[in-house]
Amino acid sequence: MKKARILLVEDETEVLAANRDYFEEKGYEVSCAETLHEARNRFWEYPPDVILLDVLLPDGSGYDFCREVRKKSSVPIIFLTCMCEDGSIVTGLELGGDDYIVKPYSLSVLHARVTAQLRRRGAGTGEIILPPLYINLTSGVVKLENETVELGRKEFQLLVYFAENRGQELTQSQIYEAVWNAPAESMGNTVRMNVSRLRQKLHIDDGSAFELSATPNQGYIFMRVLYGA
């Protein structure tokens, strides 16, 4: 199995070195950038499995980079910054960040957050293959019968969650807390609406190789029904 790759975007030399050394010792492949310009180049040269992103950079804002990445990829982004105001955190998450950690932080806690994001998306292999379904976890590309399926970001994360937990009954609360990273109390109709769109885009009701079935407990089970187990 290939090493999981981290793109570390940080302009503080000591912090950059400490994080790089820590994660390399943990067995990760680490690509470093101290500016937005370098980050853009590294992103394309060495597509990462997760991005650790500072906000205040010499040539711009990490928010801008997050916005750019989200147009192309659903790769997990964890902000690492000294900006601790609620507004800054909300901005980072609304732009597509998956987590937000305020400096100073524990490297062991950071590692746990990275591990959680990689585990959630199955990173390390970078893809999920359930013929005839193909999911690229880095680029966000989804193909069914070799045809590209256009999904929104949350639809993509929802599909990945279903694919990683195929055959298991999942409650709407479990799904919402895992995919939206928020308490189930704020769920509303969010899960049902996104499941409905996903069913349409995967042609679940038109002879697809997959089932996305509702359960008596108002949950869901995602299963492959053709091409073997």
C-alpha positions in Angstrom: 0.0 0.0 0.0 1.3 3.4 -0.9 2.0 6.0 1.8 -0.7 8.5 2.4 0.5 11.9 1.1 0.1 15.2 3.0 0.4 18.6 1.5 1.6 20.9 4.3 1.1 24.6 3.5 2.8 26.7 6.2 5.0 29.8 6.1 6.4 29.5 9.6 9.7 27.7 9.1 9.8 26.1 12.6 6.2 24.9 12.4 6.7 23.6 8.9 9.8 21.6 9.9 8.2 20.2 13.1 5.1 19.0 11.3 7.0 17.6 8.4 9.4 15.7 10.6 6.6 14.4 12.8 4.5 13.0 9.9 7.4 11.6 8.1 8.4 9.7 11.2 4.8 8.4 11.3 5.2 7.0 7.8 3.5 9.7 5.7 4.9 11.2 2.5 4.9 15.0 3.1 5.1 17.7 0.4 5.7 21.2 1.7 4.8 24.7 0.5 5.4 28.1 2.1 3.3 30.2 -0.3 0.1 29.8 -2.3 2.1 29.7 -5.5 4.1 26.7 -4.2 1.0 25.1 -2.9 -0.7 25.3 -6.3 2.3 23.7 -7.9 2.6 20.9 -5.3 -1.1 20.2 -5.5 -0.7 19.2 -9.2 2.7 17.7 -9.0 2.0 15.5 -6.0 -1.8 15.1 -5.6 -2.3 14.8 -1.8 -4.6 12.6 0.3 -5.0 15.4 2.8 -4.1 19.1 3.0 -2.9 20.9 6.2 -3.5 24.5 5.4 -2.5 27.8 7.1 -4.7 30.8 6.5 -2.2 33.7 6.6 0.4 33.2 3.8 2.9 35.7 2.3 1.1 35.9 -1.1 -2.5 35.5 -0.1 -5.0 33.6 2.0 -5.4 29.9 2.6 -9.1 30.5 2.2 -8.5 31.3 -1.4 -6.6 28.1 -1.9 -9.3 26.1 -0.3 -11.9 27.7 -2.6 -9.7 26.8 -5.6 -9.2 23.2 -4.5 -12.9 22.7 -3.9 -13.6 23.5 -7.6 -11.4 20.5 -8.6 -11.2 18.1 -5.7 -12.9 16.8 -2.5 -9.5 16.0 -0.8 -9.8 16.6 2.9 -8.6 20.1 4.0 -7.7 20.8 7.7 -7.0 24.5 8.5 -4.1 25.1 10.9 -4.1 28.7 12.0 -3.8 31.2 14.9 -7.1 32.8 13.8 -9.4 31.6 16.6 -12.4 33.9 16.1 -15.8 32.1 15.5 -16.1 34.0 12.2 -12.8 32.7 10.9 -13.7 29.1 11.8 -17.1 29.4 10.1 -15.5 30.9 7.0 -13.0 28.1 6.7 -15.7 25.4 7.1 -18.2 27.1 4.8 -15.5 27.4 2.0 -15.1 23.6 2.2 -12.7 22.9 5.0 -13.2 19.6 6.7 -11.6 20.6 10.1 -10.2 23.7 11.7 -7.4 23.5 14.4 -6.2 26.6 16.2 -2.5 27.1 17.0 -0.9 26.0 19.2 -2.0 22.4 19.0 -0.8 19.0 20.0 0.9 17.0 17.2 -0.7 13.8 18.5 -4.2 15.5 18.3 -3.4 16.7 14.8 -2.3 13.2 13.8 -5.6 11.9 15.1 -7.6 14.4 13.1 -5.6 13.5 9.9 -6.1 9.8 10.5 -9.9 10.4 10.9 -10.1 12.2 7.6 -8.1 9.6 5.8 -10.1 6.8 7.3 -13.4 8.5 6.4 -12.4 8.7 2.8 -10.4 5.4 2.5 -7.3 7.3 1.5 -4.0 5.5 1.1 -5.2 3.7 -2.0 -6.9 6.9 -3.3 -9.8 5.1 -4.9 -12.8 2.8 -4.3 -13.5 0.3 -7.0 -16.8 -1.5 -6.9 -17.4 -2.5 -10.5 -19.1 -0.9 -12.3 -18.6 2.0 -9.9 -15.3 3.8 -9.6 -14.6 6.6 -7.1 -11.4 8.6 -7.1 -11.0 10.0 -3.6 -8.4 12.6 -4.5 -9.9 14.1 -7.7 -13.5 13.5 -6.8 -14.2 11.8 -10.1 -17.0 9.2 -10.0 -17.8 6.9 -12.9 -20.6 4.4 -13.4 -20.3 2.0 -16.4 -17.3 4.2 -17.4 -19.6 7.2 -17.6 -18.7 10.2 -15.4 -21.3 11.0 -12.8 -21.5 14.7 -11.7 -21.9 15.0 -8.0 -22.0 17.9 -5.6 -19.4 17.9 -2.8 -21.8 16.5 -0.1 -23.3 14.0 -2.6 -19.8 12.8 -3.2 -19.0 12.4 0.5 -22.3 10.7 1.0 -21.5 8.2 -1.8 -18.1 7.5 -0.3 -19.6 6.9 3.2 -22.2 4.5 1.7 -19.5 2.7 -0.3 -17.2 2.3 2.7 -20.1 1.0 4.8 -21.9 -1.0 2.1 -24.2 -3.8 3.4 -24.6 -2.1 6.7 -27.8 -0.4 8.0 -27.0 3.2 8.6 -29.4 5.5 10.4 -30.0 9.1 9.2 -28.4 10.4 12.3 -25.2 8.3 11.7 -25.0 9.5 8.1 -25.6 13.2 9.0 -23.0 13.2 11.8 -20.4 11.4 9.6 -20.9 13.3 6.4 -22.0 16.8 7.6 -19.9 16.6 10.8 -22.7 18.2 12.8 -25.2 17.1 15.5 -28.2 15.1 14.3 -30.5 17.7 15.9 -29.8 20.0 13.0 -30.4 17.4 10.3 -33.9 18.2 9.1 -34.5 16.7 5.6 -30.9 17.1 4.6 -30.1 13.4 4.4 -33.3 12.4 2.6 -32.9 15.1 0.0 -29.2 14.2 -0.8 -30.0 10.5 -0.8 -32.8 11.2 -3.3 -30.5 13.1 -5.6 -27.9 10.3 -5.3 -30.4 7.7 -6.3 -31.3 9.6 -9.4 -27.7 10.2 -10.4 -26.7 6.5 -9.9 -29.9 5.4 -11.7 -30.8 3.3 -8.7 -34.4 2.8 -9.8 -33.5 2.1 -13.5 -31.6 -1.2 -13.3 -28.4 0.0 -11.7 -26.0 -2.5 -10.3 -26.6 -1.0 -6.8 -29.4 -0.8 -4.3 -29.9 2.1 -1.9 -32.7 0.8 0.2 -34.7 2.5 3.0 -35.0 0.4 6.2 -37.9 0.1 8.6 -36.0 2.4 10.9 -35.8 5.2 8.3 -32.2 4.4 7.6 -30.5 3.2 4.5 -28.5 0.2 3.2 -26.2 0.5 0.2 -25.4 -2.8 -1.6 -24.0 -4.0 -4.9 -26.4 -6.4 -6.5 -24.5 -7.4 -9.7 -20.9 -8.3 -10.6 -20.4 -10.5 -7.6 -19.7 -9.5 -4.0 
